[in-house]
Amino acid sequence: MCCPRPSGRGESRSGVAGAHGTSASPSPLHATHGANYAIHSHHIFPTSVLYLEGYEADNHLHKKLVNEIANRAFLTGSSNISLSNSKPADYLPAIEKRYPGGLAKQFVPTSPELWEPNRYEDFLQERRRLIAEAINALLDVLEADIETEVEKSARELAALGESPILEYKSSLRWDFRETQVNKALQKVIAKTVAGFLNAEGGTLLIGVADNGSIVGIENDLKTLSTPDADTFEQTFRNVLTDHLGPEYSHLVTSAYEVVDSMTVTRVAVEQSPKPVFPKDKGTTEFFVRIGNTTKPLDHEAMHDYIKMHWET
């Protein structure tokens, strides 16, 4: 908040920058130099004014109201000294006249009736509203920036190489070596998803070889009752439900991209709010991402990981 130049009035004999300033003034030698130009937290309604109005310094609730953040503004030390114990109704009009829009920039209500000590709590309520609106507007801008960030394509992701948050699998269940269906590969897919759920989340590309080359899911599609993405998606979801349970389904989303006439399944996995234990033939395991691979943890390591990851 901009303020008039120092008038020289209001400084106490002890050198304190007004009864409502949070910073004590330095020695007289520095009163016209460095510290005077530092930023101070200033009570818009001075504490002395409010205590004269009936607020009690030894009353905990009154003290909280008097020192509330909604009663604070930031200005130079010299301005803080010049304001001293002035009532807002006495000094705010001069500030607004000299610095048009200065009050609004610090979210100070511009209704003069709220500048009177007997309207202090109404002033607080209005300033809280103005500050909250400003914060929400900033969050909206930040959210919009995030949403407009261009998402990398499957081709671009395949060129990055595997990492703690990116994994490639050639297929859902087609064994390229054996040139036949191998349902054990489905368990590998489920374990990879579990590893992301148990870590920080990540992206799984199905139809991309370990070296990043695009191989597509077309061989998988040929093994299905209907060779299309819808049936593939249903099969993929059944694999996750069978091995992980249905309760994590909302944390996993999938999309399909065509790259060089081949289809790649892009699976986005969010971090799980609780540990995920894949089931395999009646037993359960615990997987996490370590570097660019998905690894099982033994019982002791699992216990420590869970404690650090979810319980702290």
matplotlib code that plots the C-alpha trace (Angstrom):
import matplotlib.pyplot as plt

x = [0.0, 1.4, 1.5, 2.2, 5.8, 6.8, 5.5, 7.8, 5.0, 4.1, 7.5, 7.7, 10.6, 11.8, 12.1, 9.3, 7.7, 4.2, 2.3, 1.0, 4.2, 5.7, 9.3, 11.2, 13.0, 16.8, 19.0, 18.5, 21.5, 19.6, 16.2, 16.6, 18.4, 18.3, 15.6, 13.3, 13.0, 12.5, 9.1, 7.1, 3.9, 1.4, -1.8, -4.4, -6.4, -3.7, -3.7, -3.9, -7.0, -8.7, -7.8, -9.3, -12.4, -13.0, -10.9, -8.9, -5.2, -5.3, -8.4, -7.1, -9.9, -9.7, -5.9, -6.4, -8.9, -6.6, -3.6, -5.5, -3.8, -6.8, -5.7, -2.3, -0.7, 2.8, 4.6, 7.9, 9.2, 9.1, 5.4, 4.7, 6.3, 4.3, 1.0, 1.6, -1.8, -4.0, -7.4, -8.0, -10.7, -8.1, -5.3, -6.7, -8.4, -5.1, -3.4, -6.1, -5.9, -2.1, -1.9, -5.1, -5.9, -3.3, -5.9, -7.4, -4.0, -3.6, -7.3, -8.3, -12.1, -12.7, -16.0, -15.3, -18.0, -15.8, -12.9, -14.4, -13.3, -16.9, -17.1, -13.8, -15.2, -17.2, -14.0, -12.2, -15.0, -14.9, -11.1, -11.1, -13.5, -11.3, -8.2, -9.9, -11.2, -7.7, -6.2, -8.9, -8.4, -4.6, -5.4, -7.7, -4.9, -2.4, -4.9, -5.5, -1.8, -1.5, -4.5, -3.1, 0.2, 0.7, 0.6, 3.4, 2.3, 2.9, 5.7, 7.4, 7.1, 8.5, 11.6, 12.2, 13.2, 11.9, 12.1, 10.5, 7.3, 7.4, 7.3, 7.0, 5.4, 5.2, 1.8, -0.9, -0.7, 0.9, 4.3, 6.5, 9.1, 6.7, 4.3, 1.3, -0.9, 0.8, -1.5, 1.4, 2.2, -1.1, 0.2, 3.2, 1.0, -1.0, 2.2, 3.5, 0.3, 0.6, 4.2, 3.0, 0.0, 2.4, 4.9, 4.2, 2.0, 3.2, 2.5, 2.5, 2.7, 1.4, 2.6, 6.1, 9.1, 11.8, 14.0, 11.2, 10.3, 6.6, 5.2, 1.5, -1.2, -2.4, -1.2, -3.1, -6.2, -6.1, -6.4, -9.7, -13.2, -13.6, -10.4, -11.0, -10.0, -13.2, -12.6, -9.0, -10.0, -12.5, -9.8, -7.3, -9.8, -10.6, -6.9, -6.6, -9.8, -8.6, -5.2, -5.6, -9.3, -12.0, -11.4, -8.4, -10.0, -10.7, -6.9, -6.2, -7.2, -6.4, -6.4, -5.5, -3.1, -2.2, 1.5, 2.8, -0.5, 0.0, -2.1, -0.5, -2.4, -1.5, -2.2, -2.1, -1.8, -2.3, -0.7, -2.8, -4.0, -3.2, -0.9, -1.9, -1.1, -1.5, -2.9, -1.4, -2.6, -3.8, -0.7, -0.1, 3.0, 4.0, 5.6, 7.1, 9.0, 12.8, 14.5, 13.0, 11.8, 9.1, 10.5, 8.9, 9.8, 10.3, 8.3, 10.7, 11.3, 7.6, 6.8, 9.4, 8.3, 4.6, 5.5, 7.5, 5.2, 1.8, 2.0, 4.3]
y = [0.0, 3.4, 6.0, 9.8, 10.8, 10.9, 14.0, 13.5, 12.9, 9.8, 8.3, 7.4, 8.4, 4.8, 5.0, 2.4, 2.8, 3.6, 1.5, -0.7, -1.4, -4.9, -3.7, -1.5, 1.5, 1.3, 3.9, 7.6, 7.3, 4.9, 6.5, 8.3, 5.5, 1.7, 0.4, 3.3, 1.9, -1.7, -3.3, -3.3, -5.1, -2.4, -2.6, -0.8, -0.2, 0.6, -1.5, 1.6, 2.8, -0.6, -0.9, 2.5, 1.3, -1.4, -4.3, -5.7, -6.4, -9.3, -10.9, -13.7, -13.5, -9.7, -9.9, -12.4, -10.0, -7.0, -8.8, -10.7, -10.9, -9.0, -6.0, -6.0, -4.2, -3.9, -0.5, 1.2, 1.9, 5.6, 5.5, 3.3, 5.9, 8.7, 7.0, 6.3, 6.0, 7.6, 6.2, 4.7, 7.3, 10.0, 8.7, 6.3, 9.1, 10.8, 7.6, 6.9, 10.5, 10.5, 6.9, 6.1, 2.4, 1.9, 0.6, -1.9, -3.3, -4.3, -5.4, -2.7, -2.1, 1.3, 2.0, 4.9, 3.7, 0.6, 2.8, 3.7, 1.8, 0.8, -1.0, -2.8, -6.4, -5.5, -4.2, -7.5, -9.5, -7.5, -7.6, -11.4, -11.6, -9.5, -11.4, -14.8, -13.6, -12.5, -15.9, -17.8, -15.7, -16.5, -20.2, -20.1, -18.7, -21.3, -24.1, -22.7, -22.6, -26.3, -27.3, -25.6, -27.2, -29.3, -33.0, -35.0, -37.5, -41.2, -40.8, -38.1, -40.3, -43.3, -41.2, -40.2, -43.5, -45.3, -43.6, -43.8, -42.4, -43.9, -47.6, -49.4, -52.8, -54.3, -55.9, -56.8, -60.6, -61.3, -63.0, -61.8, -64.5, -67.4, -65.7, -66.7, -65.6, -65.6, -64.6, -64.4, -61.1, -59.7, -60.2, -58.2, -55.3, -55.4, -55.4, -52.4, -50.5, -51.5, -50.2, -46.8, -46.8, -47.5, -44.8, -41.3, -42.4, -42.6, -43.5, -46.9, -47.2, -50.6, -51.2, -49.8, -52.0, -51.6, -49.6, -47.1, -48.5, -48.5, -52.0, -51.4, -53.5, -55.0, -58.5, -58.2, -57.1, -60.2, -62.4, -60.8, -61.8, -58.4, -56.9, -53.3, -50.8, -51.2, -55.0, -54.3, -51.8, -54.3, -57.0, -54.5, -53.5, -57.1, -57.8, -54.9, -55.9, -59.6, -58.7, -55.4, -55.2, -52.8, -50.0, -48.6, -48.4, -44.6, -44.0, -45.5, -43.9, -45.0, -43.6, -44.8, -43.1, -44.1, -43.8, -44.8, -46.7, -48.6, -48.3, -47.4, -47.6, -44.8, -45.6, -42.8, -44.0, -41.7, -42.3, -44.5, -43.1, -46.6, -49.5, -51.8, -55.6, -57.5, -61.0, -64.0, -67.5, -66.8, -64.9, -61.1, -59.1, -55.5, -53.6, -50.2, -48.2, -48.2, -46.3, -47.3, -50.8, -52.2, -54.3, -56.4, -55.6, -58.2, -58.0, -55.9, -53.4, -53.3, -52.4, -49.6, -48.3, -48.2, -46.4, -43.7, -43.3, -43.2, -43.0, -40.0]
z = [0.0, -1.0, 1.7, 2.1, 2.8, 6.5, 8.3, 11.2, 13.7, 15.6, 16.5, 20.1, 22.3, 22.3, 18.5, 17.8, 14.5, 15.8, 18.3, 15.6, 13.6, 13.9, 13.5, 15.9, 14.5, 14.6, 16.2, 15.2, 12.9, 10.7, 11.0, 7.7, 5.9, 5.3, 7.8, 6.9, 3.4, 4.5, 4.1, 7.3, 8.2, 9.2, 11.1, 9.0, 12.2, 14.7, 17.8, 20.0, 18.2, 18.6, 22.2, 22.9, 21.0, 23.6, 22.4, 25.4, 25.1, 27.6, 25.9, 23.7, 21.1, 21.0, 20.5, 17.6, 15.9, 16.4, 14.9, 12.2, 8.8, 7.3, 9.4, 7.8, 4.9, 3.7, 3.3, 3.9, 7.4, 6.8, 5.8, 8.8, 11.1, 9.5, 10.0, 13.6, 15.5, 12.8, 12.2, 8.8, 8.1, 8.7, 6.5, 3.9, 1.8, 1.4, 0.3, -2.3, -3.5, -3.9, -5.2, -7.1, -6.9, -4.2, -1.7, -4.2, -4.9, -1.3, -1.1, 1.3, 1.2, -0.3, 1.4, 3.8, 6.2, 6.9, 7.9, 11.3, 14.4, 15.2, 11.8, 12.3, 12.2, 9.1, 7.6, 8.4, 6.8, 3.6, 3.4, 3.9, 1.0, -1.3, -0.4, -1.0, -4.4, -5.4, -4.3, -6.2, -9.3, -9.2, -8.7, -11.7, -13.8, -12.6, -13.3, -16.8, -17.5, -16.4, -18.5, -21.6, -21.4, -24.5, -23.8, -25.4, -28.1, -27.9, -30.5, -28.3, -25.2, -27.0, -27.9, -24.2, -22.9, -19.9, -16.5, -13.0, -14.5, -18.0, -19.0, -22.4, -23.1, -26.5, -25.9, -23.5, -24.2, -27.5, -27.2, -30.0, -29.4, -29.3, -31.8, -29.8, -26.9, -23.5, -20.8, -18.3, -20.0, -18.7, -15.2, -16.1, -17.3, -14.0, -11.9, -13.9, -13.2, -9.5, -9.4, -10.6, -8.2, -5.3, -6.4, -7.9, -10.8, -14.4, -18.0, -19.5, -23.3, -24.7, -28.3, -27.7, -27.5, -24.8, -27.2, -27.9, -31.4, -32.2, -32.7, -32.1, -30.4, -33.7, -32.8, -29.5, -31.4, -33.6, -30.6, -29.4, -30.2, -31.9, -33.1, -32.1, -29.4, -27.4, -26.9, -26.1, -23.5, -22.0, -21.8, -20.3, -17.6, -16.8, -16.3, -13.8, -12.0, -11.7, -10.4, -8.6, -7.7, -9.1, -6.5, -8.3, -11.7, -11.4, -11.0, -14.4, -17.6, -21.1, -24.6, -28.1, -30.6, -34.1, -34.8, -38.3, -38.9, -35.7, -32.5, -29.2, -25.9, -23.6, -19.9, -17.4, -13.7, -10.7, -7.3, -5.1, -1.7, -0.2, -0.9, -3.8, -3.6, -6.9, -6.6, -8.4, -7.7, -4.2, -3.2, -3.0, -3.8, -3.5, -6.5, -6.8, -9.4, -8.9, -11.6, -14.9, -13.8, -11.6, -8.7, -6.0, -2.4, 0.3, 3.5, 5.5, 2.7, 1.9, 5.5, 5.5, 2.2, 3.2, 6.4, 4.6, 1.6, 3.2, 7.0, 7.5]

ax = plt.figure().add_subplot(projection="3d")
ax.plot(x, y, z, "-o")
ax.set_aspect("equal")
plt.show()
